[in-house]
């Protein structure tokens, strides 16, 4: 079961739905909660967006899910995300490789 959270702009929302379709096509179930894997499509355009992205990441890690982060924050600080326990970090250019 995979949960996909998207923060920030409408482009992130569209990309998150595209990622969801890729996983559905491979037989995965997309859920709103209780996931084994949480994919967070981050935004860091504003301080508030960056804060919300970090909150979502910490919450997912606390709940014990495998966490994958994509989007702006992943592009700007991949090593920092890996240090806090994020399993997969994919920048903006490599989104579909998730």
Biopython code that builds the backbone (N, CA, C, O; Angstrom):
import numpy as np
from Bio.PDB.StructureBuilder import StructureBuilder

atoms = [
    (1, "UNK", "N", (0.852, -1.176, 0.000)),
    (1, "UNK", "CA", (0.000, 0.000, 0.000)),
    (1, "UNK", "C", (0.895, 1.236, 0.000)),
    (1, "UNK", "O", (1.869, 1.322, 0.748)),
    (2, "UNK", "N", (0.538, 2.183, -0.855)),
    (2, "UNK", "CA", (1.337, 3.390, -1.031)),
    (2, "UNK", "C", (0.455, 4.618, -0.806)),
    (2, "UNK", "O", (-0.664, 4.706, -1.312)),
    (3, "UNK", "N", (0.987, 5.550, -0.039)),
    (3, "UNK", "CA", (0.327, 6.842, 0.178)),
    (3, "UNK", "C", (1.175, 7.897, -0.506)),
    (3, "UNK", "O", (2.399, 7.903, -0.376)),
    (4, "UNK", "N", (0.521, 8.786, -1.232)),
    (4, "UNK", "CA", (1.242, 9.858, -1.906)),
    (4, "UNK", "C", (0.710, 11.187, -1.398)),
    (4, "UNK", "O", (-0.481, 11.479, -1.507)),
    (5, "UNK", "N", (1.609, 11.988, -0.840)),
    (5, "UNK", "CA", (1.257, 13.321, -0.361)),
    (5, "UNK", "C", (1.939, 14.341, -1.250)),
    (5, "UNK", "O", (3.115, 14.200, -1.585)),
    (6, "UNK", "N", (1.204, 15.357, -1.627)),
    (6, "UNK", "CA", (1.758, 16.391, -2.476)),
    (6, "UNK", "C", (1.568, 17.743, -1.809)),
    (6, "UNK", "O", (0.464, 18.096, -1.397)),
    (7, "UNK", "N", (2.646, 18.487, -1.709)),
    (7, "UNK", "CA", (2.621, 19.803, -1.088)),
    (7, "UNK", "C", (3.022, 20.847, -2.119)),
    (7, "UNK", "O", (3.826, 20.579, -3.012)),
    (8, "UNK", "N", (2.461, 22.023, -1.988)),
    (8, "UNK", "CA", (2.880, 23.113, -2.863)),
    (8, "UNK", "C", (1.962, 23.354, -4.034)),
    (8, "UNK", "O", (0.739, 23.370, -3.896)),
    (9, "UNK", "N", (2.558, 23.537, -5.170)),
    (9, "UNK", "CA", (1.869, 24.021, -6.359)),
    (9, "UNK", "C", (1.014, 22.958, -7.050)),
    (9, "UNK", "O", (1.050, 21.776, -6.706)),
    (10, "UNK", "N", (0.253, 23.417, -8.027)),
    (10, "UNK", "CA", (-0.600, 22.512, -8.805)),
    (10, "UNK", "C", (0.225, 21.544, -9.638)),
    (10, "UNK", "O", (-0.211, 20.423, -9.901)),
    (11, "UNK", "N", (1.392, 21.961, -10.048)),
    (11, "UNK", "CA", (2.266, 21.068, -10.815)),
    (11, "UNK", "C", (2.601, 19.841, -9.961)),
    (11, "UNK", "O", (2.606, 18.719, -10.466)),
    (12, "UNK", "N", (2.880, 20.049, -8.679)),
    (12, "UNK", "CA", (3.161, 18.924, -7.788)),
    (12, "UNK", "C", (1.964, 17.988, -7.694)),
    (12, "UNK", "O", (2.129, 16.768, -7.673)),
    (13, "UNK", "N", (0.774, 18.544, -7.639)),
    (13, "UNK", "CA", (-0.434, 17.715, -7.570)),
    (13, "UNK", "C", (-0.584, 16.855, -8.819)),
    (13, "UNK", "O", (-0.908, 15.671, -8.726)),
    (14, "UNK", "N", (-0.353, 17.438, -9.965)),
    (14, "UNK", "CA", (-0.444, 16.701, -11.232)),
    (14, "UNK", "C", (0.629, 15.612, -11.278)),
    (14, "UNK", "O", (0.358, 14.481, -11.683)),
    (15, "UNK", "N", (1.838, 15.960, -10.864)),
    (15, "UNK", "CA", (2.923, 14.974, -10.855)),
    (15, "UNK", "C", (2.613, 13.833, -9.892)),
    (15, "UNK", "O", (2.892, 12.674, -10.196)),
    (16, "UNK", "N", (2.040, 14.150, -8.737)),
    (16, "UNK", "CA", (1.697, 13.116, -7.761)),
    (16, "UNK", "C", (0.666, 12.151, -8.344)),
    (16, "UNK", "O", (0.764, 10.942, -8.137)),
    (17, "UNK", "N", (-0.298, 12.665, -9.056)),
    (17, "UNK", "CA", (-1.301, 11.799, -9.675)),
    (17, "UNK", "C", (-0.661, 10.934, -10.763)),
    (17, "UNK", "O", (-1.034, 9.773, -10.931)),
    (18, "UNK", "N", (0.280, 11.486, -11.485)),
    (18, "UNK", "CA", (0.993, 10.724, -12.509)),
    (18, "UNK", "C", (1.790, 9.578, -11.872)),
    (18, "UNK", "O", (1.813, 8.463, -12.395)),
    (19, "UNK", "N", (2.434, 9.861, -10.753)),
    (19, "UNK", "CA", (3.181, 8.834, -10.026)),
    (19, "UNK", "C", (2.224, 7.763, -9.506)),
    (19, "UNK", "O", (2.522, 6.570, -9.573)),
    (20, "UNK", "N", (1.071, 8.198, -8.986)),
    (20, "UNK", "CA", (0.064, 7.243, -8.498)),
    (20, "UNK", "C", (-0.361, 6.301, -9.618)),
    (20, "UNK", "O", (-0.501, 5.099, -9.393)),
    (21, "UNK", "N", (-0.565, 6.826, -10.808)),
    (21, "UNK", "CA", (-0.954, 5.987, -11.945)),
    (21, "UNK", "C", (0.133, 4.979, -12.303)),
    (21, "UNK", "O", (-0.168, 3.842, -12.668)),
    (22, "UNK", "N", (1.394, 5.391, -12.200)),
    (22, "UNK", "CA", (2.490, 4.457, -12.477)),
    (22, "UNK", "C", (2.452, 3.287, -11.508)),
    (22, "UNK", "O", (2.633, 2.135, -11.904)),
    (23, "UNK", "N", (2.215, 3.589, -10.225)),
    (23, "UNK", "CA", (2.155, 2.521, -9.224)),
    (23, "UNK", "C", (0.905, 1.656, -9.392)),
    (23, "UNK", "O", (0.974, 0.435, -9.250)),
    (24, "UNK", "N", (-0.225, 2.276, -9.692)),
    (24, "UNK", "CA", (-1.453, 1.495, -9.921)),
    (24, "UNK", "C", (-1.264, 0.528, -11.082)),
    (24, "UNK", "O", (-1.702, -0.621, -11.024)),
    (25, "UNK", "N", (-0.606, 1.003, -12.137)),
    (25, "UNK", "CA", (-0.370, 0.171, -13.320)),
    (25, "UNK", "C", (0.491, -1.045, -12.995)),
    (25, "UNK", "O", (0.451, -2.051, -13.703)),
    (26, "UNK", "N", (1.262, -0.947, -11.927)),
    (26, "UNK", "CA", (2.108, -2.063, -11.502)),
    (26, "UNK", "C", (1.461, -2.890, -10.392)),
    (26, "UNK", "O", (2.109, -3.737, -9.777)),
    (27, "UNK", "N", (0.167, -2.631, -10.144)),
    (27, "UNK", "CA", (-0.583, -3.446, -9.199)),
    (27, "UNK", "C", (-0.560, -2.996, -7.753)),
    (27, "UNK", "O", (-1.028, -3.723, -6.876)),
    (28, "UNK", "N", (-0.024, -1.812, -7.481)),
    (28, "UNK", "CA", (0.017, -1.303, -6.109)),
    (28, "UNK", "C", (-1.283, -0.583, -5.771)),
    (28, "UNK", "O", (-1.934, -0.013, -6.646)),
    (29, "UNK", "N", (-1.648, -0.616, -4.509)),
    (29, "UNK", "CA", (-2.848, 0.061, -4.043)),
    (29, "UNK", "C", (-2.459, 1.412, -3.456)),
    (29, "UNK", "O", (-1.550, 1.499, -2.630)),
    (30, "UNK", "N", (-3.150, 2.466, -3.887)),
    (30, "UNK", "CA", (-2.923, 3.814, -3.369)),
    (30, "UNK", "C", (-3.934, 4.056, -2.253)),
    (30, "UNK", "O", (-5.139, 3.897, -2.450)),
    (31, "UNK", "N", (-3.431, 4.444, -1.075)),
    (31, "UNK", "CA", (-4.286, 4.649, 0.088)),
    (31, "UNK", "C", (-4.062, 6.039, 0.682)),
    (31, "UNK", "O", (-3.064, 6.699, 0.395)),
    (32, "UNK", "N", (-5.005, 6.466, 1.510)),
    (32, "UNK", "CA", (-4.896, 7.774, 2.177)),
    (32, "UNK", "C", (-4.123, 7.685, 3.492)),
    (32, "UNK", "O", (-3.506, 8.661, 3.918)),
    (33, "UNK", "N", (-4.155, 6.500, 4.141)),
    (33, "UNK", "CA", (-3.400, 6.284, 5.382)),
    (33, "UNK", "C", (-3.166, 4.790, 5.568)),
    (33, "UNK", "O", (-3.760, 3.957, 4.884)),
    (34, "UNK", "N", (-2.282, 4.474, 6.514)),
    (34, "UNK", "CA", (-1.979, 3.072, 6.769)),
    (34, "UNK", "C", (-1.101, 2.444, 5.705)),
    (34, "UNK", "O", (-1.176, 1.238, 5.471)),
    (35, "UNK", "N", (-0.269, 3.248, 5.059)),
    (35, "UNK", "CA", (0.571, 2.764, 3.960)),
    (35, "UNK", "C", (1.864, 2.143, 4.458)),
    (35, "UNK", "O", (2.348, 2.458, 5.545)),
    (36, "UNK", "N", (2.405, 1.263, 3.650)),
    (36, "UNK", "CA", (3.727, 0.699, 3.893)),
    (36, "UNK", "C", (4.806, 1.658, 3.391)),
    (36, "UNK", "O", (5.906, 1.735, 3.938)),
    (37, "UNK", "N", (4.455, 2.381, 2.337)),
    (37, "UNK", "CA", (5.370, 3.341, 1.722)),
    (37, "UNK", "C", (4.652, 4.682, 1.591)),
    (37, "UNK", "O", (3.516, 4.743, 1.120)),
    (38, "UNK", "N", (5.325, 5.756, 2.012)),
    (38, "UNK", "CA", (4.774, 7.101, 1.852)),
    (38, "UNK", "C", (5.704, 7.871, 0.924)),
    (38, "UNK", "O", (6.901, 8.000, 1.180)),
    (39, "UNK", "N", (5.124, 8.376, -0.156)),
    (39, "UNK", "CA", (5.866, 9.214, -1.097)),
    (39, "UNK", "C", (5.416, 10.648, -0.856)),
    (39, "UNK", "O", (4.224, 10.950, -0.916)),
    (40, "UNK", "N", (6.368, 11.526, -0.584)),
    (40, "UNK", "CA", (6.042, 12.918, -0.313)),
    (40, "UNK", "C", (6.657, 13.779, -1.406)),
    (40, "UNK", "O", (7.876, 13.827, -1.570)),
    (41, "UNK", "N", (5.795, 14.454, -2.146)),
    (41, "UNK", "CA", (6.220, 15.363, -3.194)),
    (41, "UNK", "C", (6.322, 16.742, -2.556)),
    (41, "UNK", "O", (5.307, 17.379, -2.277)),
    (42, "UNK", "N", (7.534, 17.195, -2.328)),
    (42, "UNK", "CA", (7.792, 18.385, -1.525)),
    (42, "UNK", "C", (7.834, 19.677, -2.324)),
    (42, "UNK", "O", (7.961, 19.691, -3.549)),
    (43, "UNK", "N", (7.723, 20.753, -1.571)),
    (43, "UNK", "CA", (7.825, 22.098, -2.126)),
    (43, "UNK", "C", (8.693, 22.916, -1.183)),
    (43, "UNK", "O", (8.623, 22.749, 0.035)),
    (44, "UNK", "N", (9.499, 23.786, -1.735)),
    (44, "UNK", "CA", (10.299, 24.662, -0.876)),
    (44, "UNK", "C", (10.324, 26.093, -1.413)),
    (44, "UNK", "O", (11.289, 26.828, -1.199)),
    (45, "UNK", "N", (9.268, 26.476, -2.103)),
    (45, "UNK", "CA", (9.190, 27.816, -2.673)),
    (45, "UNK", "C", (9.082, 28.877, -1.575)),
    (45, "UNK", "O", (9.638, 29.968, -1.700)),
    (46, "UNK", "N", (8.360, 28.546, -0.498)),
    (46, "UNK", "CA", (8.247, 29.472, 0.629)),
    (46, "UNK", "C", (8.702, 28.764, 1.901)),
    (46, "UNK", "O", (8.810, 27.538, 1.936)),
    (47, "UNK", "N", (8.965, 29.535, 2.929)),
    (47, "UNK", "CA", (9.355, 28.969, 4.217)),
    (47, "UNK", "C", (8.237, 28.081, 4.757)),
    (47, "UNK", "O", (8.501, 27.017, 5.317)),
    (48, "UNK", "N", (7.000, 28.516, 4.588)),
    (48, "UNK", "CA", (5.856, 27.731, 5.063)),
    (48, "UNK", "C", (5.757, 26.397, 4.321)),
    (48, "UNK", "O", (5.510, 25.362, 4.940)),
    (49, "UNK", "N", (5.948, 26.414, 3.010)),
    (49, "UNK", "CA", (5.894, 25.179, 2.221)),
    (49, "UNK", "C", (7.000, 24.226, 2.649)),
    (49, "UNK", "O", (6.772, 23.022, 2.763)),
    (50, "UNK", "N", (8.181, 24.748, 2.882)),
    (50, "UNK", "CA", (9.301, 23.923, 3.335)),
    (50, "UNK", "C", (8.998, 23.325, 4.705)),
    (50, "UNK", "O", (9.293, 22.155, 4.949)),
    (51, "UNK", "N", (8.419, 24.109, 5.587)),
    (51, "UNK", "CA", (8.051, 23.627, 6.916)),
    (51, "UNK", "C", (7.021, 22.504, 6.838)),
    (51, "UNK", "O", (7.147, 21.495, 7.532)),
    (52, "UNK", "N", (6.014, 22.674, 6.003)),
    (52, "UNK", "CA", (4.982, 21.648, 5.840)),
    (52, "UNK", "C", (5.576, 20.370, 5.250)),
    (52, "UNK", "O", (5.181, 19.267, 5.625)),
    (53, "UNK", "N", (6.515, 20.521, 4.336)),
    (53, "UNK", "CA", (7.181, 19.355, 3.761)),
    (53, "UNK", "C", (7.933, 18.590, 4.839)),
    (53, "UNK", "O", (7.839, 17.365, 4.913)),
    (54, "UNK", "N", (8.679, 19.304, 5.675)),
    (54, "UNK", "CA", (9.444, 18.666, 6.758)),
    (54, "UNK", "C", (8.519, 17.987, 7.762)),
    (54, "UNK", "O", (8.813, 16.892, 8.243)),
    (55, "UNK", "N", (7.403, 18.639, 8.076)),
    (55, "UNK", "CA", (6.428, 18.046, 8.998)),
    (55, "UNK", "C", (5.890, 16.727, 8.446)),
    (55, "UNK", "O", (5.792, 15.736, 9.169)),
    (56, "UNK", "N", (5.544, 16.725, 7.166)),
    (56, "UNK", "CA", (5.007, 15.513, 6.538)),
    (56, "UNK", "C", (6.046, 14.393, 6.554)),
    (56, "UNK", "O", (5.707, 13.233, 6.788)),
    (57, "UNK", "N", (7.293, 14.733, 6.311)),
    (57, "UNK", "CA", (8.363, 13.741, 6.317)),
    (57, "UNK", "C", (8.539, 13.160, 7.722)),
    (57, "UNK", "O", (8.600, 11.942, 7.889)),
    (58, "UNK", "N", (8.620, 14.029, 8.724)),
    (58, "UNK", "CA", (8.790, 13.562, 10.108)),
    (58, "UNK", "C", (7.621, 12.683, 10.550)),
    (58, "UNK", "O", (7.823, 11.664, 11.210)),
    (59, "UNK", "N", (6.399, 13.076, 10.186)),
    (59, "UNK", "CA", (5.217, 12.300, 10.555)),
    (59, "UNK", "C", (5.267, 10.904, 9.927)),
    (59, "UNK", "O", (4.995, 9.906, 10.595)),
    (60, "UNK", "N", (5.613, 10.843, 8.655)),
    (60, "UNK", "CA", (5.684, 9.548, 7.967)),
    (60, "UNK", "C", (6.768, 8.664, 8.576)),
    (60, "UNK", "O", (6.558, 7.465, 8.759)),
    (61, "UNK", "N", (7.920, 9.243, 8.889)),
    (61, "UNK", "CA", (8.998, 8.480, 9.513)),
    (61, "UNK", "C", (8.577, 7.974, 10.889)),
    (61, "UNK", "O", (8.871, 6.836, 11.254)),
    (62, "UNK", "N", (7.898, 8.810, 11.640)),
    (62, "UNK", "CA", (7.446, 8.443, 12.989)),
    (62, "UNK", "C", (6.459, 7.275, 12.943)),
    (62, "UNK", "O", (6.437, 6.438, 13.846)),
    (63, "UNK", "N", (5.648, 7.226, 11.894)),
    (63, "UNK", "CA", (4.648, 6.165, 11.759)),
    (63, "UNK", "C", (5.238, 4.844, 11.260)),
    (63, "UNK", "O", (4.521, 3.851, 11.133)),
    (64, "UNK", "N", (6.520, 4.833, 10.985)),
    (64, "UNK", "CA", (7.194, 3.592, 10.623)),
    (64, "UNK", "C", (7.134, 3.199, 9.165)),
    (64, "UNK", "O", (7.574, 2.106, 8.808)),
    (65, "UNK", "N", (6.610, 4.045, 8.325)),
    (65, "UNK", "CA", (6.549, 3.732, 6.895)),
    (65, "UNK", "C", (7.913, 3.956, 6.239)),
    (65, "UNK", "O", (8.733, 4.735, 6.723)),
    (66, "UNK", "N", (8.131, 3.260, 5.136)),
    (66, "UNK", "CA", (9.277, 3.581, 4.294)),
    (66, "UNK", "C", (8.934, 4.901, 3.624)),
    (66, "UNK", "O", (7.833, 5.056, 3.095)),
    (67, "UNK", "N", (9.853, 5.850, 3.636)),
    (67, "UNK", "CA", (9.560, 7.184, 3.121)),
    (67, "UNK", "C", (10.424, 7.479, 1.900)),
    (67, "UNK", "O", (11.641, 7.292, 1.906)),
    (68, "UNK", "N", (9.746, 7.947, 0.853)),
    (68, "UNK", "CA", (10.414, 8.416, -0.358)),
    (68, "UNK", "C", (10.039, 9.880, -0.528)),
    (68, "UNK", "O", (8.872, 10.250, -0.400)),
    (69, "UNK", "N", (11.030, 10.705, -0.815)),
    (69, "UNK", "CA", (10.790, 12.136, -0.987)),
    (69, "UNK", "C", (11.217, 12.535, -2.384)),
    (69, "UNK", "O", (12.295, 12.177, -2.857)),
    (70, "UNK", "N", (10.347, 13.280, -3.025)),
    (70, "UNK", "CA", (10.641, 13.793, -4.352)),
    (70, "UNK", "C", (10.323, 15.286, -4.383)),
    (70, "UNK", "O", (9.746, 15.808, -3.429)),
    (71, "UNK", "N", (10.681, 15.967, -5.437)),
    (71, "UNK", "CA", (10.345, 17.374, -5.584)),
    (71, "UNK", "C", (11.471, 18.316, -5.196)),
    (71, "UNK", "O", (12.638, 17.933, -5.123)),
    (72, "UNK", "N", (11.086, 19.552, -4.953)),
    (72, "UNK", "CA", (12.046, 20.637, -4.728)),
    (72, "UNK", "C", (12.984, 20.397, -3.553)),
    (72, "UNK", "O", (14.196, 20.566, -3.685)),
    (73, "UNK", "N", (12.440, 20.006, -2.408)),
    (73, "UNK", "CA", (13.287, 19.775, -1.234)),
    (73, "UNK", "C", (14.285, 18.658, -1.484)),
    (73, "UNK", "O", (15.435, 18.732, -1.052)),
    (74, "UNK", "N", (13.844, 17.639, -2.173)),
    (74, "UNK", "CA", (14.735, 16.525, -2.502)),
    (74, "UNK", "C", (15.859, 16.980, -3.424)),
    (74, "UNK", "O", (16.991, 16.507, -3.321)),
    (75, "UNK", "N", (15.541, 17.881, -4.305)),
    (75, "UNK", "CA", (16.543, 18.406, -5.232)),
    (75, "UNK", "C", (17.580, 19.249, -4.496)),
    (75, "UNK", "O", (18.773, 19.173, -4.790)),
    (76, "UNK", "N", (17.120, 20.054, -3.536)),
    (76, "UNK", "CA", (18.013, 20.990, -2.857)),
    (76, "UNK", "C", (18.819, 20.391, -1.713)),
    (76, "UNK", "O", (19.949, 20.816, -1.472)),
    (77, "UNK", "N", (18.263, 19.417, -1.007)),
    (77, "UNK", "CA", (18.988, 18.883, 0.157)),
    (77, "UNK", "C", (18.849, 17.363, 0.292)),
    (77, "UNK", "O", (18.342, 16.876, 1.302)),
    (78, "UNK", "N", (19.297, 16.613, -0.718)),
    (78, "UNK", "CA", (19.138, 15.159, -0.675)),
    (78, "UNK", "C", (19.898, 14.506, 0.475)),
    (78, "UNK", "O", (19.378, 13.580, 1.097)),
    (79, "UNK", "N", (21.099, 14.956, 0.771)),
    (79, "UNK", "CA", (21.886, 14.331, 1.832)),
    (79, "UNK", "C", (21.250, 14.537, 3.196)),
    (79, "UNK", "O", (21.253, 13.626, 4.025)),
    (80, "UNK", "N", (20.707, 15.715, 3.437)),
    (80, "UNK", "CA", (20.035, 15.998, 4.704)),
    (80, "UNK", "C", (18.836, 15.071, 4.896)),
    (80, "UNK", "O", (18.602, 14.574, 5.998)),
    (81, "UNK", "N", (18.086, 14.841, 3.832)),
    (81, "UNK", "CA", (16.925, 13.959, 3.917)),
    (81, "UNK", "C", (17.339, 12.519, 4.203)),
    (81, "UNK", "O", (16.691, 11.828, 4.990)),
    (82, "UNK", "N", (18.405, 12.072, 3.572)),
    (82, "UNK", "CA", (18.896, 10.711, 3.817)),
    (82, "UNK", "C", (19.372, 10.560, 5.261)),
    (82, "UNK", "O", (19.180, 9.512, 5.877)),
    (83, "UNK", "N", (19.994, 11.609, 5.797)),
    (83, "UNK", "CA", (20.496, 11.565, 7.171)),
    (83, "UNK", "C", (19.381, 11.413, 8.201)),
    (83, "UNK", "O", (19.602, 10.835, 9.265)),
    (84, "UNK", "N", (18.188, 11.923, 7.902)),
    (84, "UNK", "CA", (17.093, 11.817, 8.879)),
    (84, "UNK", "C", (16.280, 10.537, 8.703)),
    (84, "UNK", "O", (15.319, 10.310, 9.437)),
    (85, "UNK", "N", (16.659, 9.697, 7.733)),
    (85, "UNK", "CA", (16.009, 8.402, 7.597)),
    (85, "UNK", "C", (15.149, 8.196, 6.373)),
    (85, "UNK", "O", (14.488, 7.164, 6.261)),
    (86, "UNK", "N", (15.133, 9.140, 5.454)),
    (86, "UNK", "CA", (14.371, 8.968, 4.210)),
    (86, "UNK", "C", (15.069, 7.901, 3.369)),
    (86, "UNK", "O", (16.279, 7.964, 3.152)),
    (87, "UNK", "N", (14.303, 6.931, 2.903)),
    (87, "UNK", "CA", (14.870, 5.793, 2.164)),
    (87, "UNK", "C", (15.203, 6.110, 0.717)),
    (87, "UNK", "O", (16.217, 5.647, 0.196)),
    (88, "UNK", "N", (14.357, 6.898, 0.063)),
    (88, "UNK", "CA", (14.541, 7.215, -1.352)),
    (88, "UNK", "C", (14.396, 8.722, -1.530)),
    (88, "UNK", "O", (13.432, 9.323, -1.057)),
    (89, "UNK", "N", (15.361, 9.324, -2.215)),
    (89, "UNK", "CA", (15.323, 10.755, -2.490)),
    (89, "UNK", "C", (15.483, 10.942, -3.990)),
    (89, "UNK", "O", (16.477, 10.521, -4.581)),
    (90, "UNK", "N", (14.484, 11.583, -4.598)),
    (90, "UNK", "CA", (14.481, 11.777, -6.040)),
    (90, "UNK", "C", (14.250, 13.251, -6.334)),
    (90, "UNK", "O", (13.218, 13.808, -5.959)),
    (91, "UNK", "N", (15.191, 13.875, -6.993)),
    (91, "UNK", "CA", (15.065, 15.283, -7.346)),
    (91, "UNK", "C", (14.044, 15.504, -8.446)),
    (91, "UNK", "O", (13.429, 14.562, -8.946)),
    (92, "UNK", "N", (13.879, 16.746, -8.806)),
    (92, "UNK", "CA", (12.847, 17.111, -9.771)),
    (92, "UNK", "C", (13.083, 16.519, -11.158)),
    (92, "UNK", "O", (12.125, 16.220, -11.873)),
    (93, "UNK", "N", (14.321, 16.350, -11.539)),
    (93, "UNK", "CA", (14.609, 15.841, -12.883)),
    (93, "UNK", "C", (14.388, 14.335, -13.018)),
    (93, "UNK", "O", (14.195, 13.836, -14.127)),
    (94, "UNK", "N", (14.416, 13.609, -11.900)),
    (94, "UNK", "CA", (14.335, 12.145, -11.956)),
    (94, "UNK", "C", (13.061, 11.584, -11.345)),
    (94, "UNK", "O", (13.049, 10.440, -10.892)),
    (95, "UNK", "N", (12.010, 12.350, -11.325)),
    (95, "UNK", "CA", (10.757, 11.946, -10.661)),
    (95, "UNK", "C", (10.258, 10.573, -11.071)),
    (95, "UNK", "O", (9.881, 9.769, -10.218)),
    (96, "UNK", "N", (10.251, 10.303, -12.332)),
    (96, "UNK", "CA", (9.650, 9.047, -12.808)),
    (96, "UNK", "C", (10.481, 7.830, -12.451)),
    (96, "UNK", "O", (10.016, 6.701, -12.613)),
    (97, "UNK", "N", (11.696, 8.031, -11.972)),
    (97, "UNK", "CA", (12.528, 6.903, -11.571)),
    (97, "UNK", "C", (12.132, 6.362, -10.193)),
    (97, "UNK", "O", (12.645, 5.332, -9.755)),
    (98, "UNK", "N", (11.226, 7.056, -9.521)),
    (98, "UNK", "CA", (10.846, 6.643, -8.177)),
    (98, "UNK", "C", (10.233, 5.261, -8.207)),
    (98, "UNK", "O", (9.847, 4.734, -7.163)),
]
sb = StructureBuilder()
sb.init_structure("model")
sb.init_model(0)
sb.init_chain("A")
sb.init_seg("    ")
for serial, (resi, resn, name, xyz) in enumerate(atoms, 1):
    if name == "N":
        sb.init_residue(resn, " ", resi, " ")
    sb.init_atom(name, np.array(xyz, "f"), 0.0, 1.0, " ", f" {name:<3s}", serial, name[0])
structure = sb.get_structure()
